């Protein structure tokens, strides 16, 4: 797919991986809809950064876990842009609790944002893509979705669910012009890592075969590869320096 002139939605795009994806898609010529839920200031920073680089961007507040909210925002996006060609489901949360003591609402919240949120977006974007002749969907999974990880059971379950969602959508819609793939990052330098002590961060970095985490831009480049490639569907691309094999 030639990205220039296309319309891209990126959820969880106010910071970290989502912001890096939004910026790179914009640099490739896409018109970007930055979806955020809680931090309007960060979303505005992302918008300004894209505009400063000559891109086109609008920001939208939406709780992706809410079916009705997503239905409304997709309608607004279609009114604003006229089409949707690219969907990147990046929104996600982490709440660490001991599994034995875990509250039901913790499980529900993580699954609802990380997995149901991707379903909600796909549910309302795919019908438009079908009418428009196709599109590209990239879902952000995680190393945790393949090996359990260290961020808790519901997080790992939600990211494993993303892989299942991705592959099922690919089976159903690839022949109809919608190519769906997933990216499974390992640890990434984001706001979450800034809360760690230097000692804890160094311990975690040593677990990586290359001695560091990924940068958000490295994940973004993988997402853009999948958007540009017209012969990849149903795949899960590991971007975790071979930790998946260890």
Phi and psi restraints in degrees (value plus and minus 20) as a CYANA .aco file:
   2 UNK   PHI     -97.7   -57.7
   2 UNK   PSI      97.5   137.5
   3 UNK   PHI     -95.1   -55.1
   3 UNK   PSI     -50.8   -10.8
   4 UNK   PHI     -76.8   -36.8
   4 UNK   PSI     107.5   147.5
   5 UNK   PHI      67.1   107.1
   5 UNK   PSI     -26.8    13.2
   6 UNK   PHI    -104.2   -64.2
   6 UNK   PSI     140.7   180.7
   7 UNK   PHI    -127.0   -87.0
   7 UNK   PSI     106.2   146.2
   8 UNK   PHI    -140.5  -100.5
   8 UNK   PSI     114.9   154.9
   9 UNK   PHI    -124.0   -84.0
   9 UNK   PSI     111.2   151.2
  10 UNK   PHI    -147.0  -107.0
  10 UNK   PSI      99.6   139.6
  11 UNK   PHI    -109.7   -69.7
  11 UNK   PSI     135.1   175.1
  12 UNK   PHI      39.0    79.0
  12 UNK   PSI      21.7    61.7
  13 UNK   PHI    -121.1   -81.1
  13 UNK   PSI     -11.8    28.2
  14 UNK   PHI    -101.0   -61.0
  14 UNK   PSI     -34.4     5.6
  15 UNK   PHI    -176.9  -136.9
  15 UNK   PSI     151.2   191.2
  16 UNK   PHI      35.9    75.9
  16 UNK   PSI    -153.6  -113.6
  17 UNK   PHI     -81.4   -41.4
  17 UNK   PSI     -64.1   -24.1
  18 UNK   PHI     -80.9   -40.9
  18 UNK   PSI     -61.5   -21.5
  19 UNK   PHI     -86.4   -46.4
  19 UNK   PSI     -61.9   -21.9
  20 UNK   PHI     -81.7   -41.7
  20 UNK   PSI     -60.0   -20.0
  21 UNK   PHI     -84.6   -44.6
  21 UNK   PSI     -64.8   -24.8
  22 UNK   PHI     -80.0   -40.0
  22 UNK   PSI     -64.4   -24.4
  23 UNK   PHI     -84.6   -44.6
  23 UNK   PSI     -64.8   -24.8
  24 UNK   PHI     -88.1   -48.1
  24 UNK   PSI     -60.5   -20.5
  25 UNK   PHI     -81.5   -41.5
  25 UNK   PSI     -59.2   -19.2
  26 UNK   PHI     -84.3   -44.3
  26 UNK   PSI     -62.2   -22.2
  27 UNK   PHI     -83.1   -43.1
  27 UNK   PSI     -45.9    -5.9
  28 UNK   PHI    -102.7   -62.7
  28 UNK   PSI     -23.8    16.2
  29 UNK   PHI      84.8   124.8
  29 UNK   PSI     -13.6    26.4
  30 UNK   PHI     -99.0   -59.0
  30 UNK   PSI     130.9   170.9
  31 UNK   PHI    -109.4   -69.4
  31 UNK   PSI     103.7   143.7
  32 UNK   PHI    -131.9   -91.9
  32 UNK   PSI     111.0   151.0
  33 UNK   PHI    -119.7   -79.7
  33 UNK   PSI      89.7   129.7
  34 UNK   PHI    -108.2   -68.2
  34 UNK   PSI      94.0   134.0
  35 UNK   PHI    -119.6   -79.6
  35 UNK   PSI     108.7   148.7
  36 UNK   PHI    -156.2  -116.2
  36 UNK   PSI     148.3   188.3
  37 UNK   PHI    -142.1  -102.1
  37 UNK   PSI     -60.3   -20.3
  38 UNK   PHI    -139.5   -99.5
  38 UNK   PSI     -51.7   -11.7
  39 UNK   PHI    -132.0   -92.0
  39 UNK   PSI      70.3   110.3
  40 UNK   PHI     -86.9   -46.9
  40 UNK   PSI     -53.0   -13.0
  41 UNK   PHI     -84.5   -44.5
  41 UNK   PSI     -63.8   -23.8
  42 UNK   PHI     -86.1   -46.1
  42 UNK   PSI     -57.8   -17.8
  43 UNK   PHI     -83.4   -43.4
  43 UNK   PSI     -60.9   -20.9
  44 UNK   PHI     -86.2   -46.2
  44 UNK   PSI     -57.1   -17.1
  45 UNK   PHI     -80.2   -40.2
  45 UNK   PSI     -62.9   -22.9
  46 UNK   PHI     -82.9   -42.9
  46 UNK   PSI     -63.4   -23.4
  47 UNK   PHI     -81.2   -41.2
  47 UNK   PSI     -65.4   -25.4
  48 UNK   PHI     -83.2   -43.2
  48 UNK   PSI     -61.3   -21.3
  49 UNK   PHI     -81.5   -41.5
  49 UNK   PSI     -60.4   -20.4
  50 UNK   PHI     -87.5   -47.5
  50 UNK   PSI     -63.6   -23.6
  51 UNK   PHI     -84.1   -44.1
  51 UNK   PSI     -58.1   -18.1
  52 UNK   PHI     -83.5   -43.5
  52 UNK   PSI     -45.8    -5.8
  53 UNK   PHI    -113.2   -73.2
  53 UNK   PSI      -9.0    31.0
  54 UNK   PHI      66.7   106.7
  54 UNK   PSI      -9.1    30.9
  55 UNK   PHI    -109.7   -69.7
  55 UNK   PSI     156.4   196.4
  56 UNK   PHI    -139.4   -99.4
  56 UNK   PSI     109.0   149.0
  57 UNK   PHI    -174.1  -134.1
  57 UNK   PSI     123.9   163.9
  58 UNK   PHI    -152.6  -112.6
  58 UNK   PSI     129.3   169.3
  59 UNK   PHI    -130.5   -90.5
  59 UNK   PSI     126.9   166.9
  60 UNK   PHI    -160.1  -120.1
  60 UNK   PSI     112.0   152.0
  61 UNK   PHI    -108.5   -68.5
  61 UNK   PSI     108.4   148.4
  62 UNK   PHI    -178.5  -138.5
  62 UNK   PSI     114.2   154.2
  63 UNK   PHI    -108.9   -68.9
  63 UNK   PSI      82.5   122.5
  64 UNK   PHI     -84.8   -44.8
  64 UNK   PSI     -37.8     2.2
  65 UNK   PHI     -98.4   -58.4
  65 UNK   PSI     -29.9    10.1
  66 UNK   PHI    -119.8   -79.8
  66 UNK   PSI      93.2   133.2
  67 UNK   PHI     -74.8   -34.8
  67 UNK   PSI     -67.0   -27.0
  68 UNK   PHI     -89.0   -49.0
  68 UNK   PSI     -58.7   -18.7
  69 UNK   PHI     -79.7   -39.7
  69 UNK   PSI     -63.7   -23.7
  70 UNK   PHI     -86.5   -46.5
  70 UNK   PSI     -63.1   -23.1
  71 UNK   PHI     -75.9   -35.9
  71 UNK   PSI     -64.4   -24.4
  72 UNK   PHI     -86.6   -46.6
  72 UNK   PSI     -64.3   -24.3
  73 UNK   PHI     -89.4   -49.4
  73 UNK   PSI     -53.4   -13.4
  74 UNK   PHI     -85.5   -45.5
  74 UNK   PSI     -58.9   -18.9
  75 UNK   PHI     -82.3   -42.3
  75 UNK   PSI     -62.6   -22.6
  76 UNK   PHI     -82.2   -42.2
  76 UNK   PSI     -64.1   -24.1
  77 UNK   PHI     -81.0   -41.0
  77 UNK   PSI     -61.3   -21.3
  78 UNK   PHI     -87.0   -47.0
  78 UNK   PSI     -55.6   -15.6
  79 UNK   PHI     -85.2   -45.2
  79 UNK   PSI     -59.5   -19.5
  80 UNK   PHI     -96.4   -56.4
  80 UNK   PSI     -61.3   -21.3
  81 UNK   PHI    -129.4   -89.4
  81 UNK   PSI     -42.0    -2.0
  82 UNK   PHI      66.2   106.2
  82 UNK   PSI     -36.0     4.0
  83 UNK   PHI    -183.0  -143.0
  83 UNK   PSI     144.6   184.6
  84 UNK   PHI    -156.9  -116.9
  84 UNK   PSI      98.7   138.7
  85 UNK   PHI    -126.8   -86.8
  85 UNK   PSI     -48.1    -8.1
  86 UNK   PHI    -153.8  -113.8
  86 UNK   PSI     113.4   153.4
  87 UNK   PHI    -147.3  -107.3
  87 UNK   PSI     103.5   143.5
  88 UNK   PHI    -136.7   -96.7
  88 UNK   PSI      91.4   131.4
  89 UNK   PHI    -110.2   -70.2
  89 UNK   PSI      75.5   115.5
  90 UNK   PHI    -130.9   -90.9
  90 UNK   PSI     -40.1    -0.1
  91 UNK   PHI     -76.6   -36.6
  91 UNK   PSI     114.0   154.0
  92 UNK   PHI    -185.9  -145.9
  92 UNK   PSI     135.1   175.1
  93 UNK   PHI    -152.2  -112.2
  93 UNK   PSI     139.5   179.5
  94 UNK   PHI    -149.4  -109.4
  94 UNK   PSI     108.6   148.6
  95 UNK   PHI    -150.2  -110.2
  95 UNK   PSI      92.8   132.8
  96 UNK   PHI    -111.1   -71.1
  96 UNK   PSI      99.1   139.1
  97 UNK   PHI    -160.0  -120.0
  97 UNK   PSI     128.0   168.0
  98 UNK   PHI     -80.3   -40.3
  98 UNK   PSI     109.3   149.3
  99 UNK   PHI     -80.8   -40.8
  99 UNK   PSI     -59.0   -19.0
 100 UNK   PHI     -83.5   -43.5
 100 UNK   PSI     -50.1   -10.1
 101 UNK   PHI    -125.0   -85.0
 101 UNK   PSI     -11.6    28.4
 102 UNK   PHI     -84.4   -44.4
 102 UNK   PSI     116.6   156.6
 103 UNK   PHI    -104.0   -64.0
 103 UNK   PSI     128.6   168.6
 104 UNK   PHI     -78.0   -38.0
 104 UNK   PSI     -59.3   -19.3
 105 UNK   PHI     -86.1   -46.1
 105 UNK   PSI     -46.9    -6.9
 106 UNK   PHI     -86.9   -46.9
 106 UNK   PSI     -68.4   -28.4
 107 UNK   PHI     -77.4   -37.4
 107 UNK   PSI     -69.6   -29.6
 108 UNK   PHI     -80.9   -40.9
 108 UNK   PSI     -63.1   -23.1
 109 UNK   PHI     -84.4   -44.4
 109 UNK   PSI     -65.0   -25.0
 110 UNK   PHI     -85.8   -45.8
 110 UNK   PSI     -66.4   -26.4
 111 UNK   PHI     -83.4   -43.4
 111 UNK   PSI     -60.6   -20.6
 112 UNK   PHI     -85.3   -45.3
 112 UNK   PSI     -60.1   -20.1
 113 UNK   PHI     -98.1   -58.1
 113 UNK   PSI     -72.4   -32.4
 114 UNK   PHI     -92.9   -52.9
 114 UNK   PSI     -58.2   -18.2
 115 UNK   PHI    -127.7   -87.7
 115 UNK   PSI     -73.0   -33.0
 116 UNK   PHI     -83.1   -43.1
 116 UNK   PSI     -53.8   -13.8
 117 UNK   PHI     -79.2   -39.2
 117 UNK   PSI     -61.2   -21.2
 118 UNK   PHI     -87.0   -47.0
 118 UNK   PSI     -61.5   -21.5
 119 UNK   PHI     -78.7   -38.7
 119 UNK   PSI     -67.9   -27.9
 120 UNK   PHI     -76.5   -36.5
 120 UNK   PSI     -67.2   -27.2
 121 UNK   PHI     -83.2   -43.2
 121 UNK   PSI     -65.2   -25.2
 122 UNK   PHI     -83.7   -43.7
 122 UNK   PSI     -59.1   -19.1
 123 UNK   PHI     -76.9   -36.9
 123 UNK   PSI     -58.1   -18.1
 124 UNK   PHI    -120.1   -80.1
 124 UNK   PSI     -37.6     2.4
 125 UNK   PHI    -107.4   -67.4
 125 UNK   PSI     -59.7   -19.7
 126 UNK   PHI     -78.0   -38.0
 126 UNK   PSI     -64.2   -24.2
 127 UNK   PHI     -76.1   -36.1
 127 UNK   PSI     -58.5   -18.5
 128 UNK   PHI     -88.2   -48.2
 128 UNK   PSI     -62.1   -22.1
 129 UNK   PHI     -79.6   -39.6
 129 UNK   PSI     -59.2   -19.2
 130 UNK   PHI     -82.5   -42.5
 130 UNK   PSI     -61.8   -21.8
 131 UNK   PHI     -87.8   -47.8
 131 UNK   PSI     -48.5    -8.5
 132 UNK   PHI    -113.4   -73.4
 132 UNK   PSI     -16.3    23.7
 133 UNK   PHI      73.9   113.9
 133 UNK   PSI     -14.0    26.0
 134 UNK   PHI     109.8   149.8
 134 UNK   PSI    -193.5  -153.5
 135 UNK   PHI     151.9   191.9
 135 UNK   PSI    -195.9  -155.9
 136 UNK   PHI    -146.5  -106.5
 136 UNK   PSI     115.7   155.7
 137 UNK   PHI    -144.6  -104.6
 137 UNK   PSI     109.9   149.9
 138 UNK   PHI    -145.3  -105.3
 138 UNK   PSI     103.7   143.7
 139 UNK   PHI    -127.0   -87.0
 139 UNK   PSI     117.1   157.1
 140 UNK   PHI    -110.1   -70.1
 140 UNK   PSI      90.5   130.5
 141 UNK   PHI    -115.7   -75.7
 141 UNK   PSI    -161.5  -121.5
 142 UNK   PHI    -190.5  -150.5
 142 UNK   PSI     136.5   176.5
 143 UNK   PHI     -72.4   -32.4
 143 UNK   PSI     -55.3   -15.3
 144 UNK   PHI     -82.9   -42.9
 144 UNK   PSI     -47.8    -7.8
 145 UNK   PHI     -92.9   -52.9
 145 UNK   PSI     -29.3    10.7
 146 UNK   PHI    -134.2   -94.2
 146 UNK   PSI     -47.7    -7.7
 147 UNK   PHI    -152.7  -112.7
 147 UNK   PSI     -10.1    29.9
 148 UNK   PHI      74.9   114.9
 148 UNK   PSI     -62.9   -22.9
 149 UNK   PHI      45.0    85.0
 149 UNK   PSI    -181.9  -141.9
 150 UNK   PHI    -145.4  -105.4
 150 UNK   PSI     -11.3    28.7
 151 UNK   PHI    -120.5   -80.5
 151 UNK   PSI      -7.8    32.2
 152 UNK   PHI      86.5   126.5
 152 UNK   PSI     137.7   177.7
 153 UNK   PHI     -84.3   -44.3
 153 UNK   PSI     -68.8   -28.8
 154 UNK   PHI     -84.0   -44.0
 154 UNK   PSI     -54.4   -14.4
 155 UNK   PHI     -83.8   -43.8
 155 UNK   PSI     -67.3   -27.3
 156 UNK   PHI     -82.7   -42.7
 156 UNK   PSI     -61.3   -21.3
 157 UNK   PHI     -83.7   -43.7
 157 UNK   PSI     -61.2   -21.2
 158 UNK   PHI     -85.1   -45.1
 158 UNK   PSI     -58.8   -18.8
 159 UNK   PHI     -96.3   -56.3
 159 UNK   PSI     -49.8    -9.8
 160 UNK   PHI     -87.5   -47.5
 160 UNK   PSI     -58.1   -18.1
 161 UNK   PHI     -81.4   -41.4
 161 UNK   PSI     -55.2   -15.2
 162 UNK   PHI     -80.9   -40.9
 162 UNK   PSI     -59.2   -19.2
 163 UNK   PHI     -84.3   -44.3
 163 UNK   PSI     -64.8   -24.8
 164 UNK   PHI     -82.9   -42.9
 164 UNK   PSI     -62.2   -22.2
 165 UNK   PHI     -80.5   -40.5
 165 UNK   PSI     -65.8   -25.8
 166 UNK   PHI     -79.3   -39.3
 166 UNK   PSI     -68.8   -28.8
 167 UNK   PHI     -89.2   -49.2
 167 UNK   PSI     -56.3   -16.3
 168 UNK   PHI     -87.7   -47.7
 168 UNK   PSI     -60.8   -20.8
 169 UNK   PHI     -84.6   -44.6
 169 UNK   PSI     -57.9   -17.9
 170 UNK   PHI     -83.5   -43.5
 170 UNK   PSI     -62.4   -22.4
 171 UNK   PHI     -81.1   -41.1
 171 UNK   PSI     -61.5   -21.5
 172 UNK   PHI    -100.0   -60.0
 172 UNK   PSI     -52.8   -12.8
 173 UNK   PHI    -139.9   -99.9
 173 UNK   PSI     -26.1    13.9
 174 UNK   PHI     -79.6   -39.6
 174 UNK   PSI     -62.4   -22.4
 175 UNK   PHI     -87.3   -47.3
 175 UNK   PSI     -33.0     7.0
 176 UNK   PHI    -123.2   -83.2
 176 UNK   PSI     -10.1    29.9
 177 UNK   PHI      75.7   115.7
 177 UNK   PSI     -16.1    23.9
 178 UNK   PHI    -128.3   -88.3
 178 UNK   PSI      91.6   131.6
 179 UNK   PHI    -116.6   -76.6
 179 UNK   PSI     106.0   146.0
 180 UNK   PHI    -142.1  -102.1
 180 UNK   PSI     110.0   150.0
 181 UNK   PHI    -159.8  -119.8
 181 UNK   PSI     151.2   191.2
 182 UNK   PHI    -152.3  -112.3
 182 UNK   PSI     134.6   174.6
 183 UNK   PHI    -140.0  -100.0
 183 UNK   PSI     113.3   153.3
 184 UNK   PHI    -136.9   -96.9
 184 UNK   PSI      67.7   107.7
 185 UNK   PHI     -94.2   -54.2
 185 UNK   PSI     134.5   174.5
 186 UNK   PHI    -107.1   -67.1
 186 UNK   PSI    -175.2  -135.2
 187 UNK   PHI     -80.6   -40.6
 187 UNK   PSI     120.5   160.5
 188 UNK   PHI    -149.8  -109.8
 188 UNK   PSI     122.5   162.5
 189 UNK   PHI     -89.8   -49.8
 189 UNK   PSI      84.6   124.6
 190 UNK   PHI    -156.7  -116.7
 190 UNK   PSI    -191.1  -151.1
 191 UNK   PHI     -79.8   -39.8
 191 UNK   PSI     -49.4    -9.4
 192 UNK   PHI     -81.8   -41.8
 192 UNK   PSI     -61.2   -21.2
 193 UNK   PHI     -90.4   -50.4
 193 UNK   PSI     -42.2    -2.2
 194 UNK   PHI     -88.8   -48.8
 194 UNK   PSI     -37.6     2.4
 195 UNK   PHI    -104.4   -64.4
 195 UNK   PSI     -29.4    10.6
 196 UNK   PHI    -103.7   -63.7
 196 UNK   PSI     130.1   170.1
 197 UNK   PHI     -91.3   -51.3
 197 UNK   PSI     138.5   178.5
 198 UNK   PHI     -78.5   -38.5
 198 UNK   PSI     -58.5   -18.5
 199 UNK   PHI     -84.7   -44.7
 199 UNK   PSI     -66.3   -26.3
 200 UNK   PHI     -84.9   -44.9
 200 UNK   PSI     -59.7   -19.7
 201 UNK   PHI     -83.1   -43.1
 201 UNK   PSI     -63.3   -23.3
 202 UNK   PHI     -84.6   -44.6
 202 UNK   PSI     -56.5   -16.5
 203 UNK   PHI     -82.5   -42.5
 203 UNK   PSI     -63.6   -23.6
 204 UNK   PHI     -89.1   -49.1
 204 UNK   PSI     -58.6   -18.6
 205 UNK   PHI     -82.1   -42.1
 205 UNK   PSI     -53.2   -13.2
 206 UNK   PHI     -88.6   -48.6
 206 UNK   PSI     -37.5     2.5
 207 UNK   PHI     -92.7   -52.7
 207 UNK   PSI     -39.2     0.8
 208 UNK   PHI    -103.1   -63.1
 208 UNK   PSI     115.7   155.7
 209 UNK   PHI     -79.7   -39.7
 209 UNK   PSI     -40.9    -0.9
 210 UNK   PHI    -124.4   -84.4
 210 UNK   PSI     -14.2    25.8
 211 UNK   PHI      56.5    96.5
 211 UNK   PSI      -3.7    36.3
 212 UNK   PHI    -178.3  -138.3
 212 UNK   PSI     149.2   189.2
 213 UNK   PHI    -102.1   -62.1
 213 UNK   PSI     154.3   194.3
 214 UNK   PHI    -102.6   -62.6
 214 UNK   PSI     135.6   175.6
 215 UNK   PHI    -113.8   -73.8
 215 UNK   PSI     127.0   167.0
 216 UNK   PHI     -71.6   -31.6
 216 UNK   PSI     -55.3   -15.3
 217 UNK   PHI     -83.9   -43.9
 217 UNK   PSI     -49.7    -9.7
 218 UNK   PHI     -89.8   -49.8
 218 UNK   PSI     -55.1   -15.1
 219 UNK   PHI     -90.2   -50.2
 219 UNK   PSI     -61.4   -21.4
 220 UNK   PHI     -79.5   -39.5
 220 UNK   PSI     -61.0   -21.0
 221 UNK   PHI     -82.6   -42.6
 221 UNK   PSI     -55.4   -15.4
 222 UNK   PHI     -88.4   -48.4
 222 UNK   PSI     -61.7   -21.7
 223 UNK   PHI     -80.0   -40.0
 223 UNK   PSI     -65.4   -25.4
 224 UNK   PHI     -85.0   -45.0
 224 UNK   PSI     -58.0   -18.0
 225 UNK   PHI     -75.3   -35.3
 225 UNK   PSI     -65.1   -25.1
 226 UNK   PHI     -88.5   -48.5
 226 UNK   PSI     -52.9   -12.9
 227 UNK   PHI     -89.2   -49.2
 227 UNK   PSI     -60.5   -20.5
 228 UNK   PHI     -96.7   -56.7
 228 UNK   PSI     -47.3    -7.3
 229 UNK   PHI    -101.9   -61.9
 229 UNK   PSI     111.6   151.6
 230 UNK   PHI    -124.2   -84.2
 230 UNK   PSI      -4.9    35.1
 231 UNK   PHI    -154.5  -114.5
 231 UNK   PSI       1.5    41.5
 232 UNK   PHI    -144.1  -104.1
 232 UNK   PSI     104.7   144.7
 233 UNK   PHI    -173.7  -133.7
 233 UNK   PSI     121.3   161.3
 234 UNK   PHI      60.1   100.1
 234 UNK   PSI      -7.8    32.2
 235 UNK   PHI    -117.6   -77.6
 235 UNK   PSI     135.4   175.4
 236 UNK   PHI    -139.5   -99.5
 236 UNK   PSI      91.6   131.6
 237 UNK   PHI    -111.8   -71.8
 237 UNK   PSI      98.2   138.2
 238 UNK   PHI    -101.3   -61.3
 238 UNK   PSI     105.0   145.0
 239 UNK   PHI    -144.0  -104.0
 239 UNK   PSI      52.6    92.6
 240 UNK   PHI    -165.5  -125.5
 240 UNK   PSI       7.6    47.6
 241 UNK   PHI      33.3    73.3
 241 UNK   PSI      18.8    58.8
 242 UNK   PHI      53.8    93.8
 242 UNK   PSI      -9.7    30.3
 243 UNK   PHI     -82.3   -42.3
 243 UNK   PSI     -48.2    -8.2
 244 UNK   PHI     -79.9   -39.9
 244 UNK   PSI     -48.1    -8.1
 245 UNK   PHI    -109.9   -69.9
 245 UNK   PSI     -30.2     9.8
